[in-house]
Amino acid sequence: MQKVALVGCGAISGIYLKNITNVFNNLEFTGVCDLIPERAQKASEEYNIPKIYKDVNEVVADPEVDIVLNLTRPYEHFDVAACAIKAGKHVYSEKPLGASLEEGVELMRLAKEHNVLLGGAPDTFLGAGIQTCIKLVKDGYIGTPIGASAFLLCRGHETWHPDPEFYYKRGGGPMMDMGPYYVTALVSLLGPVAAVSGMTKTSFEKRTITSKPHYGEVIDVDVKTHVAGMMAFESGVIGTIITSFDVYKAQMPFIEIYGSEGTLSVPNPNVFGGTIKLSTAQTKEFREMPFVYNYSENSRGLGLADMADAIEKGREYSANGDLNLHVLEIMTAFEESCKQRKQIDLVSTVSQPKQLCRNARY
């Protein structure tokens, strides 16, 4: 049993609190921490969590804590993770690993120096949907993969999110916010990326919030809000990705993998289940495929449970820091490519993530 301290009791924390309390048997909360004490108090009371820490220093000083679950805002990920790592705690962070590539590289260096594990979201690629798709590709259902495409096209979070400003600040934007789901899924399906090229823009310098409680407030946009990129995978596959907070409506697929013998339509990488569709040279039309893995329900925290099992058994785990760093380098390289007006060759690489056992249950 690994003891977990949660830092950051914002909107995303609810599903982690629920699943770690009720679903995963190898995790247990020691306490919670938030800059807004009332939020930590509410989480503690609702989920019967014994401790409320006043700050991160108190979290990492607790000898009972094995893992710090870092659910802070993207531009806060580095400081919280670095503090925990230096105290000898394992860390699992929400995506992205850091708000910049430099932050991610430094966190990986610190984790190796202090001999702790570093991992993080997204873990949706460990769900039934994408795990089944990985098996379909490996088993040759579409032949040899040739190309891939991915699309995240929406209008932005200011229309619905209760606190949307951070999505337009450092570490935010459609690529850094939603790109981790798509890029991680592509790497898990097709392996590492060798080089990228990209074009980026900020379509609107300001955004007006139309959700409560900040209705009418204006956000200054500090990030690129429309990112189009190409990826050259080490395998030879060529991938295309577009992420945008500037689009009202679109009818593009989430992810498609194109092979020599067919096409695989991959479900929304922001969920654990979804609909899988396969078309082959024989079937012609798309047909739905059944799941052959567990965890089709909302299982956020699955990557953390897998990491906890790895800590106890001394084995590799799937949502690991090497994967997080490779995805971060891919995402940040699109903007770097646009700035330099050239293709960017990546420094990092990673093994294709280990699949879960088909009957895995933590």
C-alpha positions, 0 to 999 in steps of 0.5 A: 500500500502506497501512501499518497498526499494530494496537492491541489484540490481544484476541479480535476481532483474530484475524480482522483479523490473518488477513485483512489478512495473507492477503486484502487486498492493499492493507494491510500490518502494521508492528507490533502493540501491547497492554497485555498484552505476551504477546498482542502477542508471540503475534500478531507471531510467528503472523503474522510482523509485524515490530514490537511497540510498547510503547505507543500513543505508540510506535505514533504516533511511527513514521513508517512507520505510515499507519493505526492500527487501533484494536481496544481496548475501547469505553471506550478507543477515544477515547484511542487514536484521539485520540492517533493523529489528533493525530499525523497518522495515519488511524484505523480503529476497532472499533465503536462510534466512542466510548463517548459521543456527545460522544467521537464528535463530538470525534474527528470534529472532531480528524480534520478539524482534522488532515486525516486520515481516520476510519472504523470498524466495522462493515463487515459491511454491505459484505458480499454479503448486505446489499449485495445487499439494498440493490440489491433495495431500490433496484431496487424489488423491495419497492416503496416502503419503509414500515417496518422492524424489527430484533431482537437478543435474547440472554442476554448474554456472561457465559455464553461470552466469556472476558473479558465484564466490559467488555460491561457497562461504559461503552460496552457493553450490547446497543445499543452492542455489537451495535446498530452492526451493526443500525443501520448496516445499516438506515442503509445500506438506508434512509438517515439517521434524523431522530428517535428515541424509546426505552425502556431498562432494566437488568433485572439489576444483577449478572451471574455469569460462567459462562465460563472463566477468570473462572467464578464472578466477579460483574460489576456492571452499569453499562449498560442491558441492554434497549433498545427504540426507534423511528426516524423515517427522513428518507425517511419510513420508520418503524423499530423496534429491540429489543436485549437481553442479558436474553432466553433465547430468541426467534424474531424476524427479524434485520432485515425491510424492509416495502415497498408491494409486498413484504417483504425479510428481511435476513440477520444484520448481524453476518455478511457473507453469510447468507440473503436472503429476499424475498416480493412481492405476486406471489410471496406466499411467501418465496424465497431470493435469490442474492448479486450482490456479493462478500465473503460470507465473514468479511471483517472489515477490508473497510471498512479496505481500502476506506478504504486504497483511498480514501486512495490514490485520493482518493475517498469510502469507505463505513465512514466517520466521518460514518456512524459518528457518525450511528449513534452518535447514534442509539444514544445517543439511545434512552437520552436519549429515555427519560431525557427522556421525549420524542422526540429530534431528531438533529443529525447526518445522513449520505449513504447509504453508497456501495456497493462495485463488484459485482466489488470485490476489494481 
